[in-house]
Amino acid sequence: MAPLALGEPLRAGDRRGPLLVGIVNITEDSFSDGGRYLDAEAAVRQALHLRTQGADIVELGPAASNPDSARVPAQEECGRLAPVLDRLAAENIPTSVDSFLPETQRFALTRGVSYLNDIQGFPHPEAYEALAAARCGLVVMHSVQRLGPATRVPTDPAEVWDGILEFFTERLAALQAAGVARDRLVVDPGLGYFLGSNPETSFAVLSGVRLLKEQFALPVMISASRKSFLRSVTGRGIAQSGPATLAAEMHAALDGADFIRTHDVGALHDALTVFGAVAEHASVLRAR
């Protein structure tokens, strides 16, 4: 893939299969790896490792968003991000920043990120002028909380689906009316506690990638990696959640997901590579 200019998003159709987004949490309390990459050098090493494993994009999270996470002020988020973003920019590695704070988002834009990922789905109209003037992609995520990090609330799968469709209809229209080009938008329905405390809702939404693509005709991002709804049906802990994660991610890929956000890029990259090789030979046999 040709090098990108800073701030230029990859397009979901740039290659066959979903683009892989490798997660690096620069936090103390992320549910799966809190504290491991809080040091800038450790975060850079992990980002470079994910890149060698097949990550198309490296996403940096300067604050956790699980129900037990602490709030981190924008100044601290930016301080965590700055040295890592600068190093990755020097390596011409496409980056995404996962933050719902407008101040952090504005800072990330000055560092040439390829994507902003907002778990609130960019709810602040006062930020739209700056977003419209930028070049990066915008991952518009849905959550039942609407504002703030995830919480533990029971939900009904049918009602959540209605809420997802209503949310994206309204939010995408608002962003485009403010001048954000449609081809910069990616939708993420949210999974895990972003959809509620009961796992059934997440499984129902994970099964609906094609519905989202048909409804909005936009690229879809899926982020199921290591989440508790997967562990609820396997009975495994986080350290043993790799197979369940891979199964969910492969389902999303086969259902048409355009971006998959994951901790274990190597496993997903290799699974997709093998599946593609088998599918290629199967097509040859069918043509005989």
C-alpha positions in Angstrom: 0.0 0.0 0.0 1.4 3.4 -1.0 2.4 5.8 1.9 -0.3 8.2 3.0 0.0 11.9 3.7 -0.5 12.7 7.3 -4.2 13.0 8.2 -5.3 11.0 5.1 -7.6 8.0 6.0 -7.2 4.6 4.5 -10.3 3.6 2.5 -12.1 0.4 3.4 -11.9 -0.8 -0.2 -8.1 -0.2 -0.6 -7.5 -4.0 -0.3 -9.4 -7.2 -0.1 -10.9 -7.9 3.3 -11.3 -5.7 6.3 -8.7 -3.2 7.4 -7.1 -4.2 10.8 -6.9 -1.6 13.5 -4.4 -2.6 16.3 -5.3 -1.3 19.8 -2.7 0.3 22.0 -4.1 1.5 25.3 -2.0 4.2 26.9 -3.9 3.9 30.2 -3.7 2.7 33.7 -7.1 0.9 33.8 -8.1 -0.5 30.4 -9.9 -3.8 31.1 -7.5 -6.0 29.2 -4.1 -4.4 29.4 -4.2 -1.4 31.7 -0.8 -0.1 32.7 1.2 -2.2 30.2 1.7 0.6 27.6 1.4 3.7 29.8 5.1 4.4 29.2 5.6 6.0 25.8 8.4 3.7 24.8 6.3 0.7 25.7 3.4 2.1 23.7 5.7 2.7 20.7 7.1 -0.8 20.8 3.7 -2.3 20.9 2.5 -0.2 18.1 5.4 -1.2 15.9 4.8 -4.9 16.9 1.2 -4.6 15.8 2.3 -3.1 12.6 4.6 -6.0 11.9 1.7 -8.4 12.7 -0.4 -6.8 10.0 -2.1 -3.8 11.4 -3.1 -1.3 8.8 -3.9 1.4 11.4 -2.7 1.7 15.0 -5.3 3.1 17.4 -4.1 4.9 20.5 -6.4 5.2 23.5 -5.3 7.7 26.1 -8.1 6.9 28.5 -10.2 3.8 29.3 -13.9 3.8 28.7 -15.1 0.7 30.6 -17.6 1.0 33.5 -14.8 1.0 36.1 -12.5 3.5 34.4 -11.3 6.8 35.9 -11.9 10.0 34.0 -8.7 11.5 32.5 -8.5 15.3 31.7 -7.8 16.3 28.2 -4.4 17.8 29.1 -3.3 14.4 30.4 -4.7 12.6 27.4 -2.7 14.8 25.1 0.5 14.3 27.2 0.1 10.6 26.8 -0.5 10.8 23.1 2.1 13.3 22.0 5.4 11.3 22.1 3.7 8.2 20.7 2.0 10.0 17.8 5.2 11.8 16.9 7.2 8.6 16.7 4.6 6.8 14.7 4.2 9.8 12.3 8.0 9.6 11.8 7.5 6.0 10.7 4.6 7.0 8.4 2.2 4.6 10.3 -1.5 5.5 10.0 -2.9 6.3 13.4 -6.3 6.7 15.1 -7.0 8.3 18.4 -9.8 6.9 20.6 -11.1 9.9 22.7 -14.4 11.6 23.1 -12.9 14.8 24.5 -13.1 17.6 21.8 -9.8 19.1 23.2 -8.0 15.8 22.7 -9.5 15.4 19.2 -8.3 18.9 18.2 -4.8 18.1 19.5 -4.8 14.8 17.5 -5.7 16.6 14.3 -2.6 18.8 14.7 -0.5 15.5 14.8 -1.9 14.3 11.5 -4.0 11.3 12.6 -5.7 9.3 10.0 -8.8 8.7 12.2 -10.7 10.0 15.2 -12.8 7.4 17.0 -15.4 8.8 19.3 -17.4 6.5 21.5 -20.0 9.2 21.8 -20.3 9.6 18.0 -19.2 13.3 17.9 -22.1 14.8 19.9 -20.8 18.4 20.1 -21.9 20.7 17.3 -19.4 23.4 18.3 -16.7 21.0 17.2 -18.1 20.3 13.7 -16.5 23.2 12.0 -13.0 21.9 12.9 -14.0 18.3 12.0 -15.3 19.4 8.6 -12.1 21.2 7.9 -10.0 18.2 8.7 -9.0 15.4 6.3 -9.1 12.4 8.6 -11.7 9.7 8.8 -14.3 9.8 11.6 -15.5 6.7 13.4 -19.0 7.5 14.6 -19.7 5.0 17.4 -23.1 4.3 18.9 -23.6 3.5 22.6 -26.7 3.3 24.7 -25.1 5.7 27.2 -24.9 8.4 24.4 -22.5 10.5 26.6 -19.5 9.4 28.7 -17.9 5.9 29.2 -19.8 2.6 29.3 -22.1 1.8 32.2 -23.8 -1.4 33.4 -27.5 -1.2 32.2 -29.8 -4.0 31.1 -31.1 -3.6 27.5 -33.4 -5.3 25.1 -31.9 -6.3 21.8 -34.8 -5.2 19.7 -35.0 -1.8 21.3 -31.2 -1.3 21.0 -31.4 -2.0 17.2 -34.1 0.6 16.9 -31.9 3.0 18.8 -28.9 2.3 16.7 -30.7 3.0 13.5 -32.2 6.2 14.9 -28.9 7.4 16.3 -27.0 7.0 13.1 -29.7 8.5 11.0 -29.7 11.7 13.1 -25.9 11.9 13.8 -24.7 11.2 10.3 -27.1 13.8 8.9 -25.9 16.4 11.4 -22.2 15.8 10.5 -22.9 16.0 6.8 -25.0 19.1 7.2 -22.0 20.7 9.0 -19.8 20.0 6.0 -18.2 16.6 6.9 -17.8 14.7 3.6 -19.7 11.4 3.6 -16.7 9.4 2.4 -14.9 10.2 5.6 -17.4 8.5 7.8 -17.3 5.1 9.4 -20.0 3.6 11.7 -19.5 1.4 14.7 -22.6 0.0 16.5 -20.7 -0.5 19.7 -20.5 -3.9 21.6 -20.2 -5.0 25.1 -21.1 -2.6 27.9 -21.7 0.1 25.2 -24.8 -1.9 24.3 -25.7 -3.0 27.8 -24.8 -5.5 30.5 -26.6 -8.5 29.0 -24.6 -10.4 26.4 -27.6 -11.2 24.2 -27.7 -7.6 22.9 -24.1 -7.7 21.8 -24.6 -11.0 20.0 -27.7 -9.7 18.3 -25.9 -6.5 17.1 -22.8 -8.5 16.0 -25.0 -10.5 13.7 -26.2 -7.4 12.0 -23.2 -6.0 10.1 -24.9 -6.5 6.7 -28.0 -4.7 8.0 -25.9 -1.7 9.0 -24.1 -1.6 5.6 -27.4 -1.9 3.7 -29.1 0.8 5.8 -26.4 3.4 5.7 -24.1 2.4 2.8 -21.0 3.3 4.9 -18.0 1.3 6.1 -18.6 -0.5 9.4 -16.1 -1.0 12.2 -16.5 -3.9 14.7 -14.7 -4.0 18.0 -15.4 -7.3 19.8 -11.8 -8.0 21.0 -11.7 -9.6 24.5 -15.0 -8.1 25.6 -17.0 -9.7 28.4 -20.0 -10.7 26.3 -17.8 -13.2 24.6 -16.4 -14.5 27.8 -19.9 -14.9 29.2 -20.6 -17.8 26.9 -17.2 -19.5 27.1 -16.6 -19.1 30.8 -13.0 -18.1 30.1 -11.1 -15.2 31.6 -9.5 -12.4 29.6 -6.2 -14.2 29.2 -8.0 -17.1 27.5 -10.3 -15.0 25.4 -8.3 -15.2 22.2 -10.3 -18.0 20.4 -13.7 -16.4 21.3 -12.4 -13.1 20.0 -11.1 -14.6 16.8 -14.4 -16.4 16.2 -16.4 -13.1 16.6 -14.0 -11.2 14.4 -14.0 -13.8 11.6 -17.8 -13.7 11.7 -17.7 -9.9 11.3 -15.2 -10.1 8.5 -17.3 -12.7 6.6 -20.4 -10.6 7.2 -18.7 -7.6 5.5 -17.1 -5.5 8.3 -14.7 -3.0 6.7 -12.6 -2.3 9.8 -11.9 -4.7 12.7 -10.4 -3.2 15.8 -8.4 -5.8 17.8 -5.7 -6.4 20.4 -4.4 -9.5 18.6 -3.7 -8.4 15.1 -1.5 -11.3 14.2 -4.1 -14.0 14.9 -6.8 -12.2 12.9 -4.4 -11.4 10.0 -3.3 -15.0 9.8 -6.9 -16.4 10.0 -8.0 -14.0 7.2 -5.0 -15.0 5.1 -5.7 -18.7 5.4 -9.4 -18.2 4.8 -8.6 -16.2 1.7 -6.2 -18.8 0.4 -8.9 -21.5 0.8 -11.5 -19.4 -0.8 -9.3 -18.7 -3.8 -8.8 -22.4 -4.4 -12.5 -23.1 -3.9 -13.3 -20.6 -6.6 -10.9 -22.3 -9.0 -12.6 -25.7 -8.3 -16.1 -24.2 -8.9 -14.9 -22.8 -12.2 -13.9 -26.2 -13.5 
